[in-house]
């Protein structure tokens, strides 16, 4: 391998590790600190990180379901995904619920979303979100769930990258600000391709019709969350992107359940 190729491969590995660092609690060694261009480029690997999170959840579900009832196995697999990510997206969804639900004005909504404390809207929204996921998955064939975890976690993060790449940032400054506008067309295409490729895993167990319904549900979740925050805020925040991931993931599960 030539020096240029080795350098390129090393850079891509660094971007993947940066995506892991941003989206999970897994400790990773990085040679360079994140900056705007690197953070934007790393977004292409968000769906791949999501697939890994889904694989962990699927493995925990498979092992737990060998000896435990379906519902308890689903709760444990959900807990595993929360632990490895630090509930990163769920926290964003809860904060978005607090801000969009409790803020009468754009300024007040953004102020509420800066507050790390969990409010009534956030607690209710997060509880309902987690319950809806478990109940939707419990209605599906158990053999399809491990592969579906991988597909849904990857595809929903592709949905979040799409929102990041095609939306406007709502604040003057913030954690997501360095990535805003830094996701190029190539990174977006790569992220969408990874999300689409992951759908092959549950294809045999669910069939193409159910997966198409799942994609339709994901699209509904994506559009609904974006409509809510763009109408109130005029753009996204990091919390809103977490909300897009959560509603897209749930939308996929609900779409599949409806089709089956």
N, C-alpha and C positions, 0 to 999 in steps of 0.2 A: 504494500500500500504506500503510495506516495506521501510526501510530507503534507501536501495540501489536503489530501483526503483524510489523513490522520487528524489534522487540525480541524477539519470540518466535522468529522465524527466526534471529536472531543467536545466541540462547541455544542453539537446537538445533545450529547450526553449531559452537558452542563445545563442546557435548557430543560431537559427532562427532570433533572435533579431539582432545579429551581421550581418547576411545577409541583413536584412532590413536596417541597418545603412550603410552598404557598398554600396547598390544599389539604395537607395532612400534618400529623404530629410526628411523622417519621423523621428522625435526625439524619441529615444528609450533608456530606462535605461539599462545599462550593469554593472554587478558586477565586471567583470575583463576586463582589456584591451586586445585588439587583439594581438595574437602572431602567429608564423608560423603554428603550429599544429591546433590551433583554427580557423584561417583564412581558412586553407585548408579544414577543416571539415565543416565549414559554407557554402562552395560552394555547398554542397548537397542541400541546401535550395534556391539556386538562382532561379530555375524554379518555386518554390512555390511563391517566391516574385514576379516573373514575372507574374504568374497567377493572383496575387492580383492587380498588375498594369493593366493587361488586363481587369480584372473585373471592375476596376474604369473607364477605357476608354469605355468599353461596356455600363456601366450604363449611362455615360454622353451621349454617342451616342443615346441610347434608349430614354432618356428624351428629348434630343435636337431634335431628328427626329420626335417627336410628333407634333412639331410646326414649324420646320424649314426644308428647303430642304436638300436632302441627302448630297450634297457636303459640305454645311456649318456644318451640324452635324458631318461629318467626321473630318473637320478641328478642331472643338471644342473638340472632343474626343482625337484627336492627341495632342492638346495643353494640355489637362488634364494629359496625360501620361508624357509629357515633364516636366510639373510643378512638379509632384510628384517624378520624378526621378532626377530632376535637369538637364535633357537632358544628363545624364551620358554617355549612350552608343552612343548617337548621337555625343557628343563632341569627344569621342574616334574615331569614324568613320571619322569625319572631320580631326582630327589630323593625322590619318593614311593616309588619302588621300593626305594631304600636304606632309608628309614625303615620301611616296612611289612615289608620282607624281613628287615632286620637288627635291628629293635627288638623285644625280647621283651615289653616293657611299653609302655603308652601314653606314659609319660614319656620312656622311652628312644627310642621311635620319633620323637617330636617333637624331641628333642635332636638326633638324627641328621639330621633334615630341615632343621635350622637350619644344619648344616655345609655350606659351599659346595663342599667337595671331593667328587669323584665316587667312590663305592664300587663294590664288586663287583656288587651287585644293580643299581645304577643303570647301570653300564656294560653289563652283560648285557642288561638290560631295554631300554635305549635302542638298542643294536645290533640286537636282535631286532625292535624296533618299526619301525625304519627299513627293515630288510631285508624285513620282512613287507609293508610298504606298497609298496615297489618291486616285489616279486614279485607281489603281488595286482594292481597296475596293469598289469604286463606281460602278464597273462593276459586283459586286456580289449581290445576293439577300439580301435586308436589314435585313430580319429576321435572317439571318445567321451571321451577323457581330458581335453582342455582344459575342456570344460563340466563334467565330473565334478569336476575340481579346484575350480572355483568352488562347486559345490553342496556338496561334502564339507567344504570349509573353512568355509563359512557355517553349514551344519547342525550341524557338530560344535561350533562356538562357541555356537550356540543351546543345545546340550546342556549346555555349561559354564555358561551363564547360568541354565538350569533348576536345575542343582545349586546354584548360588550363591543363587538366590531361594528354594529350598525346603529348604535344609540349615541346619545350625547350625555356627557357627565354633568350631574346636577349641581355639584359644589365647586367652589373656587379651589379647594384643596381637600385632600382626603387620602385614605389608604389606596383606593382604586385609581386615584388621579394619574399616577405615573403610567398606568396601562391604557388609560383612555386615549383613543385615537392611534395607538401603537400596534394594533393588531392588523397586519396586512392581509391582502386577499389570499396570499399563499397559505398563511397560517390558518385563516378561516376555512379554506377549502380542505386543508389537511385535517383540521378538527372535525369537520362534518363527515369526512371520509371515515375516520376512526369510529365515530358514532354509528355510521351506517354499517360498517363492517361487523361491529359487535352484534348487530341484529341477527347475524347468521347463527349464533349460538342457540337461541331458543326456537329457531325456525322449525326444526323437525318435531318438537314437542307441541308447538302451538299452531303451526300452519301459517301460510302467507296471509290469509284473510284476517286472522287475529292480530298479526303483527302490523298490518296496515291500519287496523282499528286502533292499535296502540300508538302508532305514529300520529294518527288523527287526534287522539287524546293528548299526546305530548304537545302538538301544535296548539290545541285549545288552551292548555295550561300556560304555554309560552305567551300566547297573545293576551290572555286574560290578565296575567301578572304585569306584562308590559303596559297594557292599557291603563291599569290601576295606577302605576307609579308615574307614567309619562303624563297622564292627565293631572295628577296632583303636583308633581315635582318638575315636570318639563324635561326630565332625563333620569338617568339611573345613578345609584350609589352602589358601593360594594354590597350593602345589605340587599338591595334590589336584585342584584345578580344571584345572590343566594336564594332569594325568593323565586326567581325564574327556574333555577335548578330544581327546587323542591316541587313547584307546581307542575313542571314538565315531567318529572319522575312519577308523581302521583297520577297525572293525566294519562301516561302510558299504561299504568296498571289498570286504571278504571276503563280505558278504552278496550283493553284486552278482555276484561271481565264482561263488559257489555257485549262484545262480539261472541263470547263463548256461552 
